[in-house]
Amino acid sequence: MSDASLGDSTHYLVRFFPEGGGLVNGVKSNVAFEVTDGRGKPVHATGWLESNGGEDGPVSTLRDGRGVFSLVPSKTVARLRLAMPNGKTKTFDLPVADASGYAMTVDATGKDRITWSVGMSADLQGQQTETLLIHNGKARLVSSPLLRKDMPDGCSQLTLINHEGDILCSRMVFNYPRGMSDNVHVSIVDSTIWPDKEMTLDIRAERQASVSLAVCDAETQLAAENHNAATWYLLSSDL
């Protein structure tokens, strides 16, 4: 992950997340990025990627201030130029690519399976590698494609290792929980609510159940409407 910030009166922060953990010269990689303001709120921005001495194409955040693009890194530092909400265009340097290494590309959009491929620099061609699926401290060898029915619920980590057991690159994947039962029901008793007003909640659960409550600022929560207790517990906490 790499950060870049602005020195204007309006502050923005750009974070880069190369898939697999890092960039490698000559190996095509996906790079996710996130744009937020000084208060941590997502910012929509559009621009273009500059690499290998020219423009590689348009780039835009997709939702919640986050987007993704692909590139083949070279010895020249790639840059992302973005038009920010304050009307200014700013340039952000991507992380420096390694001369040697591995890059993992995962497709986790499939309903019943996930697939992945591994790229490597020329000096590593032919080296023996294996992929582990790690969950709750337990690891097992896997290969692509991996059926979701053979994966545990929640977050797991795909990890590429060499014959000596060294970690070469890794990537988190999420498997939505199956066969859940809804045992806790929460409703708002108050007919009207407003900021700073005390609220009364009606919580119903099975006998002897343990219930915890967390309160946070809705403005700082990304895609909150798409989450529930299962995804918060199994996805966000692990990430």
Secondary structure, 3 states (H helix, E strand, C coil): CEEEECCCCCCEEEEEEECCCCCECCCCEEEEEEEEECCCCECCCEEEEEECCEEEEEEECCECCEEEEEECCCCCCCEEEEECCCCCEEEEECCCCECCCEEEEEECCCCCEEEEEEEECHHHCCCCEEEEEEECCEEEEECCCEEHHHCCCEEEEEEEEECCCCEEEEEEEEECCCCCCCCCEEEECCCCCCCCCCCCEEEECCCCCCCCCCCCCHHHCCCHHHCCHHHHHHHHCCC
